[in-house]
Amino acid sequence: MQPTLASLVQHSALKLTVLAGSDRLDAPVRWAQVSELTDPVPYLDGGELLLVTAMKLDAEDPAAMAAYVRRLVAAGVVGLGFAAGVNYEHVPAALVDAARAEDFPLLEVPRRTPFIAITKAVSAAIAAEQYRSVTAGFEAQRELTRAALSAEGPAALLARLATHVGGWAALFDVSGALVAAAPSWAARRAARLTADVERLRDRPAPASAVVSADGDDRVELQSVGGSRRTRAVLAVGTDAPPGTAARYAVNSAVALLTLTTERSRALQAAEQRLGGALVRLLRGGAAGHAHDVAGPLYGALLDGPLRVVLAEDTTGRPGPPTPQAPGALDALAEVVESGAARRGETVLTAADAGRLVVLAADGGAALAACARHARAVGESVLAVGVSPPTVAAEAASAFRQAEQALSVARRRGVPFVEHEEMAAGSVLPLLADDAVRAFAEGALRPLREHDASGRGDLVASLRAWLSRHGQWDAAAADLGVHRHTLRYRMRRVEEILGRSLDDPDARMELWLALKATDTRPG
């Protein structure tokens, strides 16, 4: 253990005698320093046992000794060793009184004990403590490694780390969500750190910060991840700054979590290629081949109800993403994968023609994480379309439905659209598109030009007739004209447009054109 004044007093070879401050002998000694200066404070760092012979001190002057002792106390000196039998036969009473007034440890060093013996004793104890700390650190590293390789993975690692630091530990994923905490009571305390974790996450890795979670806790946050990209954040809560052994444990935990969180580039590239191949097979309706190719990895996903998700980056950011500024799709993929990992779900993410494709379990955590993230960042960052629940054999149709939902998300300017929302709602919002309105204006322009000349009201007549499903009397009554007048107007519509109103496609297109122009802004 680290040397203290008490351990030096108990050292049988030193023969030290305590003259003052006996209740403060548990103070750790960082070093033993000899100084005969009347004011050694500028040359001290705190934590020293100061050794003197009083060669230049007026040790019998009470005022001088009171000022001297106060300076040492203010500088953080833990004790004073006075050599008896050198310049003074015994420790002067003025110094003893001054030390007792400040409850400052004063030790009498007998003439037969050289200062070098005390210095060696302190140095040997410090070296032994450092060796013990390093040994304990290596042992912690071995234990943490075994924990990281166990079935429990990060949870087991956090439990061992909490034991080694004498506090608690927690792990957050890249979205700022709490993944695990140890002991279990630490989860509530760690949950208060979300804002601090998000701030650290946005800084280039490696990054660290010291914050306060609750009460007297000192919480150290460490980024986890390589390539200057934060993949997770480790929080370690203790009641004091970690010592050498605890520091070894924390650093080992960060390294092990980085290894388990940061997959190798080769493996990641291989998974991306497999994911891309799986997406192409499912798009082509080859679900059986997809299962044959990727069953060992994605069987749980392919065997159950799943959703197809298509996402686009709407930021318009120039250039490729970087570790310091990951793209919107990269960030979404990480959020989805983290959400799936927390619940033990299988999820597939793959890049496809500048989009992100996600295959996720219906009703699962990955899909929920995707929706939360897309809505949180907004339509200026992401547009996401989601298919209805499907099975692998029907995935080709689900891809088309996700495409339709994505198209609606772009047109409406919303970040997240599920295909069911389109089916359950009106088709009219789909007409709020510049290209659709341009088509509608072109289709109706000849009729509007005719009406503008004062020769009739063909547009209003067409609208009334279509809304009444071609019922002449009802439509004429709505317009307040005779049915023969309405028949004449409908013949003029056919002549001007060159289309027969008996054609259901023509009636549908004209009705949608009328509705599209009705929804134009202003």
Secondary structure, DSSP 4 states (H G I P E B T S, - for coil): ---BHHHHHT-TTT--EEEE-GGGTT-B-SEEEE---S--GGG--SSEEEEE--SS--TT-HHHHHHHHHHHHHTT--EEEEETTSSSSS--HHHHHHHHHTT--EEEEPTTS-HHHHHHHHHHHHHHHHHHHHHHHHHHHHHHHHHHTSTTTHHHHHHHHHHHHTSEEEEEETTS-EEEEESTTHHHHHGGGHHHHHHHHTSPSS-EEEE--STT-EEEEEEE-STT---EEEEEEESS---HHHHHHHHHHHHHHHHHHS--HHHHHHHHHHHHHHHHHHHTT-HHHHHHHHHHHHHHHHTS-EEEEEEEE-S--SS---SSS--HHHHHHHHHHHHHHHHT---EEEEETTEEEEEEETTSHHHHHHHHHHHHH-TTTEEEEEPPSB-GGGHHHHHHHHHHHHHHHHHHT-SEEEHHHHHHS-SGGGG-SHHHHHHHHHHHHHHHHHHHTTS--HHHHHHHHHHTTT-HHHHHHHHTS-HHHHHHHHHHHHHHHT--TT-HHHHHHHHHHHHHHHTS--
